[in-house]
Amino acid sequence: MNLFDRLVAWFSPAAGLARAQARLASALVTRNYDAASPSRRTNNWRKHRGDVNSITAVAGLELRTQARDLIRNNSWAKRGQRTIANNVVGWGVVPKSNSGDPSVDTAAMRLWKTWADTTECDIDGRRTFYGLQQQIMKSVASDGEVLIRRRRMPAADLLAVPLQLQVLEADYLDTAKDEEISRGKIVQGVEFDSRGRRAAYWLFPAHPGSGGDQKSVRIVADDIVHIFDAERPGQARGVSWFASAIVNLRDFDEFEDAELMRQKIAACFAVFVEDADGAGTALGDTDSSDETIESLEPGQIQQLKPGQKVSFATPPGTTSDSFAGRQLRRVAAGLGVTYEDLTGDYSQVNFSSARLARISHQGNVKDWQYNLLIPQFCTPAWRWFAAAAVLDKKLPIEPGVEWTVPPLPMIEPDKEGLAIARLIRTGAMTFSGMVREQGGDPEAHWQEYAADLARLDELKIRLDSDVRAVSQAGLTQERVGPAKKEET
């Protein structure tokens, strides 16, 4: 107990004892965690105790700007962004209507293909629905967030459904709009009601980077989809996925520039001629009577004057690739992709290591697909589409939806295909599950499969891949058909 504790204890022993116990408990907890103890190693560690929105309000715009600059000028950053989008979206996350009524589902999918498989869905008329998925994932990776606005279109536009989607960068949000209001609060342009639900978004009518004074406009939340990965509870805005890799990428970019200049200098072959008595002319002087060596030619044999000698510059050596590899592995870890996908370097990969890396990376991909892209963009877009179709009397009801994601490519199809076949034969996987895992629609797959078999029967063609005629061991088996009627 210190002097003040003893003074308190003199007036109130219980209070003095409580103070001493609290100080001892705090000291013990702090000492049990090195990171919480003041020391030489933690003195320069700058930490922010504010809530997540106060942190993103200060750093969000700067991180977004830096990430965009890196993607424009740094090949590693650009490849990292494309790798994320390609692995998450692939050929596209495809819907399947599941209203329970086959006629409604057929009509819904036919209407969807007319609208989503063409550029009708994009207000810019540039991308299909699956192209929008790619653009969205690229924006989320670089900016941390992106906005999709529902645009109801007039019937005169003759669209499959009177609806188009507008992709807006995060810059459209009025970040300065941060205040308490009577019906709730506004956090960096996102309005919440009194129960904490998103009620509206305050958007600029044009991109603020285009110049001119603009006043943000309130758009109800039903017409906006805000896509971002919330890393902390209560987070209102997204943060660039490059945040933890920006400094490393920037430093590594400057290192590579310096290394390139070093190798350019090393490639310059330099010769120095020493004149012991100083009687020769200086380099560059023109004297027809002098035979000073100022250039070298292939196969040249040159007699030097007495006292002269030639020395060659020693160029700097090359830097080991191990340092560059470590830096790029840090960048890959920050982005959530594999080193091989980021760099395209598969020189040290075998089947086992590649499969383990893919399994680990697939966890991130599934997270981004099922917890980000599908619930935050695909499903709301389907609801908008279904509502517009019902309003336009193209569908009688708004059907539900199931989504099928594209698979990651197989590393060795012969081995992985055999593993899938064994899972099916043991009952650990269903036929429909196998088709879905490969990114297909089971119903459409088996309908097409049955049609192909019927066509082969019509043409009287037998293939060794026809399981009805050839066993797995390659033996011809009796074809199962309808039982013959017994003669009476």
Residue pairs with C-beta under 8 A, 6 or more apart in sequence:
1 9
1 16
1 19
1 20
5 16
5 19
5 20
5 23
6 16
7 16
8 15
8 16
8 19
9 15
9 16
9 17
9 20
10 16
29 36
30 36
30 37
31 37
34 41
35 42
48 55
51 234
52 231
52 232
52 234
52 235
53 187
53 188
53 234
53 235
53 236
53 237
56 188
56 235
56 236
56 237
56 238
56 239
57 175
57 178
57 188
57 237
59 239
59 243
60 144
60 175
60 188
60 237
60 238
60 239
60 240
61 175
63 144
63 239
63 240
63 242
63 243
63 246
64 142
64 143
64 144
64 170
64 171
64 240
66 240
66 242
66 246
66 250
67 77
67 142
67 143
67 240
67 241
67 242
67 243
67 246
68 142
68 143
70 77
70 242
70 246
70 249
70 250
70 253
71 77
71 78
71 81
71 142
72 78
73 253
74 249
74 253
76 249
76 252
76 253
76 328
76 331
76 342
76 343
77 242
77 249
79 342
79 343
79 344
80 141
80 242
80 245
80 331
80 332
80 335
80 337
80 342
81 138
81 141
81 142
82 138
83 335
83 337
83 341
83 342
84 137
84 138
84 141
84 241
84 335
84 336
84 337
84 368
85 134
85 137
85 138
85 141
86 134
87 337
87 341
87 361
87 365
87 408
88 137
88 365
88 368
88 369
88 373
89 130
89 133
89 134
89 137
89 373
89 406
90 405
90 406
90 407
90 439
91 130
91 406
91 439
92 128
92 129
92 130
92 133
92 406
93 130
93 133
93 369
93 373
93 374
93 378
93 403
93 404
93 405
93 406
94 130
94 403
94 404
94 439
94 441
95 112
95 378
95 382
95 401
95 402
95 403
95 404
96 105
96 109
96 401
96 402
96 403
96 404
96 441
96 443
97 104
97 105
97 108
97 109
97 112
97 399
97 400
97 401
98 105
98 399
98 400
98 401
98 402
99 105
99 108
99 397
99 399
99 400
101 397
101 399
104 395
104 396
104 397
104 399
105 399
107 394
107 395
108 386
108 389
108 395
108 399
111 160
111 161
111 389
111 394
111 395
112 385
114 120
114 160
115 121
115 129
115 159
115 160
115 161
115 163
115 385
116 128
116 129
116 130
116 385
117 128
117 129
118 128
119 125
119 126
119 127
119 128
120 159
120 160
120 164
121 128
121 129
121 132
121 163
121 164
121 165
122 128
122 131
122 132
122 164
122 165
122 167
123 151
123 164
123 165
123 166
124 166
124 167
127 134
127 135
129 165
129 381
132 165
132 167
133 373
133 377
133 378
135 167
136 146
136 148
136 167
136 227
136 373
136 377
137 368
137 373
139 145
139 146
139 167
139 169
139 170
140 146
140 227
140 228
140 229
140 238
140 241
140 372
141 240
141 241
141 242
141 335
142 240
142 241
142 242
143 169
143 170
143 238
143 240
144 170
144 228
144 229
144 237
144 238
144 239
144 240
144 241
144 243
145 170
145 226
145 227
145 228
145 237
145 238
146 167
146 168
146 169
146 170
146 227
146 228
147 167
147 168
147 169
147 170
147 172
147 173
147 201
147 203
147 224
147 225
147 226
147 227
148 165
148 166
148 167
148 168
148 224
148 225
148 227
148 377
148 380
148 381
149 165
149 166
149 168
149 203
149 219
149 223
149 224
149 225
150 163
150 165
150 166
150 222
150 223
150 224
150 225
150 384
151 163
151 164
151 165
151 166
152 162
152 163
152 388
153 159
153 162
153 163
153 164
154 162
155 162
155 392
160 394
161 385
161 388
161 389
161 392
161 394
162 388
162 391
162 392
163 384
163 385
163 388
165 381
165 384
168 203
169 207
170 237
170 238
171 204
171 207
171 208
171 209
172 203
172 204
172 207
172 208
173 188
173 189
173 190
173 201
173 202
173 203
173 204
173 237
174 189
174 202
174 203
174 204
174 216
175 188
175 189
175 237
176 189
177 186
177 188
177 189
177 202
177 216
178 186
178 187
178 188
178 189
179 185
179 186
180 186
181 191
183 193
183 194
183 199
184 191
184 192
184 193
184 194
184 196
184 199
185 191
185 192
186 192
186 202
187 236
187 237
188 236
188 237
189 201
189 202
189 203
189 216
190 198
190 201
190 202
190 226
190 236
190 237
191 198
191 199
191 200
191 201
191 202
191 218
191 221
192 198
192 199
192 236
193 199
197 221
198 221
198 226
199 220
199 221
200 218
200 219
200 220
200 221
201 218
201 219
201 221
201 224
201 226
202 216
202 217
202 218
202 219
203 216
203 217
203 219
203 224
204 214
204 215
204 216
204 217
205 214
205 217
206 212
206 214
208 214
225 376
225 377
225 380
225 381
226 376
227 238
227 372
227 373
227 376
227 377
228 235
228 237
228 238
228 239
228 376
229 238
229 241
229 368
229 372
230 238
231 239
240 246
241 334
241 335
241 336
242 249
242 334
242 335
243 334
244 334
245 330
245 331
245 334
245 335
248 327
248 330
248 331
248 334
249 331
252 324
252 327
252 328
252 331
255 327
256 324
259 319
262 316
263 318
265 315
265 316
266 315
266 316
266 317
266 318
267 315
268 315
269 296
269 312
269 313
270 312
270 313
271 293
271 296
271 310
271 311
271 312
271 313
272 310
272 311
272 312
272 313
273 280
273 283
273 292
273 293
273 308
273 309
273 310
274 308
274 309
274 310
274 311
275 305
275 307
275 308
276 307
276 308
276 309
277 307
279 307
280 290
280 292
280 305
280 308
281 287
281 290
281 292
283 292
283 294
284 294
293 302
293 304
293 310
304 310
325 339
325 345
328 339
328 342
328 343
329 339
331 342
332 338
332 339
332 341
332 342
332 343
335 342
336 361
336 364
337 361
337 364
338 357
338 358
338 360
338 361
339 345
339 357
340 346
340 349
340 354
340 357
341 361
346 354
349 357
351 411
351 412
351 415
354 411
355 411
358 408
358 411
361 408
362 408
365 408
366 405
369 405
370 405
374 403
374 405
378 403
379 401
379 403
382 401
383 398
386 395
386 398
386 399
387 398
389 395
389 398
390 396
390 397
390 398
404 436
404 439
404 440
404 441
405 439
406 439
407 437
407 438
407 439
410 416
410 417
420 429
420 434
420 437
423 429
423 434
424 430
424 431
424 434
429 437
431 442
431 446
432 442
435 441
435 442
435 445
435 446
436 442
453 466
453 468
456 462
456 463
456 466
462 469
463 470
464 470
464 474
468 479
468 480
469 476
469 477
469 479
470 476
470 477
471 477
